[in-house]
């Protein structure tokens, strides 16, 4: 149990550093990567909480959160790309 607490402390420090990059990121792409990392860290926190409590329902929630994070990353990436895919699709003809 103490190993889980030590890991949780280091995990919290990494989350704070990641949150700093999310706020201070010089470009929108940096903020997007930090946001994706935060989503993965939230899923991992739910997995740790599931291990701590011994309940499996949190694993299902962590999987759903990870899947929604992937969709979010794809949508924001396409928005930041400013329609470049559409431009390349039309230029082939």
N, C-alpha and C positions, 0 to 999 in steps of 0.2 A: 504494500500500500504506500510505503514511503517513496518507492520508485515512481509511482504514478504522480505523487505530489511534487517531486523534484522536476519531473517532466512538465507538469502543469505550470510551474514557475518559469521555466525556460521558455515554454510555449507562450506565456503571457508577455514576456519580454520581447519575443519575436513579433507578437501581434502589435505591440506598441510601436516598434520600429516600422512595421508595415503600415500602420495607421499614419505615422508621420510622413511616409512617402506618398500615401494617398492624399493627404492634405497639401503637402509642399511640392508635389511632383511638378517639374518644369513644363511638361507637355501633357496633353490629354492622353496620349498613348501610355505614358508612365502611370498616370492615374488609373487607366483601364487595367493595366497589368497588376497594380497594387490592389484594385478592387477584386480582380479574379483571385489573387492570392488570399485576400480576406475571406472570400467565399470558401475556398478550400480549407482555410484555418477554422472557419465556423463549423464545417462538416467534421473536421478532425476533433474539435472540442466536443461535439455531440457524441462522437465515438468514444472519447475519453470518459464523458459523463455516463455513457452506457456501461462502460467497464466498471466505473466506480459504483453505480447503483445496481448493476446486475440485471437491468431491464433491456430487452431487445427492441422495444418500440423506438428508441432513440436512434438505432441503426437505420431503421426504415426512413425516419425523418432526415437523417444525414444523407442518405442516398438521394432522396427527392431534392434536398437542398443543392447537392452537387450537380444534379441534372439541370436544375433551373439556372445554376451559375454558368453552365456551359452555354445554354441558350442565351443568357444575358451577355456573355462575352462575344458570341457571334453577332448579336444584334448591335451592340455598341461598336464592335470592330467594323461592321458594314457601314454604320453611320459615320465613323471617323474616316473611312475610306473615301467618302464623298462620291459614291456612285461610280467608282473606277471600274467595277466589274461590268456594269451596264455599258459603260463607254467602250470597253474592250469587246463586248459581245456585239455591239453595233458596228464597230470598225472592221470586223472580219468580212462583212458583206460588201 
